[in-house]
Amino acid sequence: MPRSAPRASTRLGYRDRHGRGIRSAVTGPHLPMLRTRIDFFDACVASAVEYLRALWPEELTGVRIDVASFPPGEQGPDGVDRWRTDARTRRVVLYRVPIQRLAILHRDDDWHRRSYIESCVFRAVAELLGKDPWDIAPERYRHF
């Protein structure tokens, strides 16, 4: 007796292969979703920028802070750029991969990674404003 093909309407809207049920997330229903390095980096940058905007609201009005993966073009004379500032357009671009991959930390944990990312944000914004990083973030800036 020939088997009939399943109707298309029964297969729309979900993935039920071989009668095993609908697929779930890789982490499972009882575990939190995985946090990626990109998510961690974005959260650190957002936290640092929010802190700076609260401290320096007038100076940072109209300043745009972006994140890009890599710096464009060739390597500069000082090595790979971690950020680039443009005073004319009041823009800071942070380069995620060089900041994450070229960091030399004496302890590789979330706190030290977060502190390093924040220090890059503070130094980049200080460069744009023509100030010292210690002056713009006196309670939070850590020199790496």
Residue, then its C-alpha position, 0 to 999 in steps of 0.5 A: m500500500p503506497r504511503s501518501a505524502p503529508r499534507a503541506s498545511t500540517r507542516l506549516g508554522y512549526r518544526d516537528r521532525h519525526g514526531r519528536g516535538i517542537r525544537s527548543a533553545v540550545t540551552g534548554p528551557h531551564l537554563p538562561m540564554l547564552r551571553t555572547r562576547i558581543d552582548f557583553f561588549d555592548a553592555c559594557v559600552a552602554s553602561a560606560v556611556e550612560y555613566l559619562r552622559a550623567l556626569w557630563p550632560e552638556e559636554l556630551t550633548g550631540v556626541r555620537i558613540d558607535v561600535a564597529s568590528f574593525p578599524p577601516g584601512e591599514q594599521g596605523p603607526d601605533g598599531v591597531d586602533r582601538w577607537r577613532t574620534d572625530a571632533r568635527t562630527r562629534r563622533v567616537v567609534l570604538y572597534r570591538v575586536p581589537i579592544q577584546r582580542l588585543a587586551i593584555l589583562h593580568r587576570d582574565d575574568d568579567w570584571h577585568r574585561r569590563s574595566y578594560i572596555e570601560s577604560c577604552v570608552f573613557r579614553a576615547v571620550a576624553e580624547l574627543l573632549g580634550k580632557d584627561p580620562w581621570d577628569i571625566a570619570p574620577e570614580r570609575y576610570r582604571h588605567f590599563 
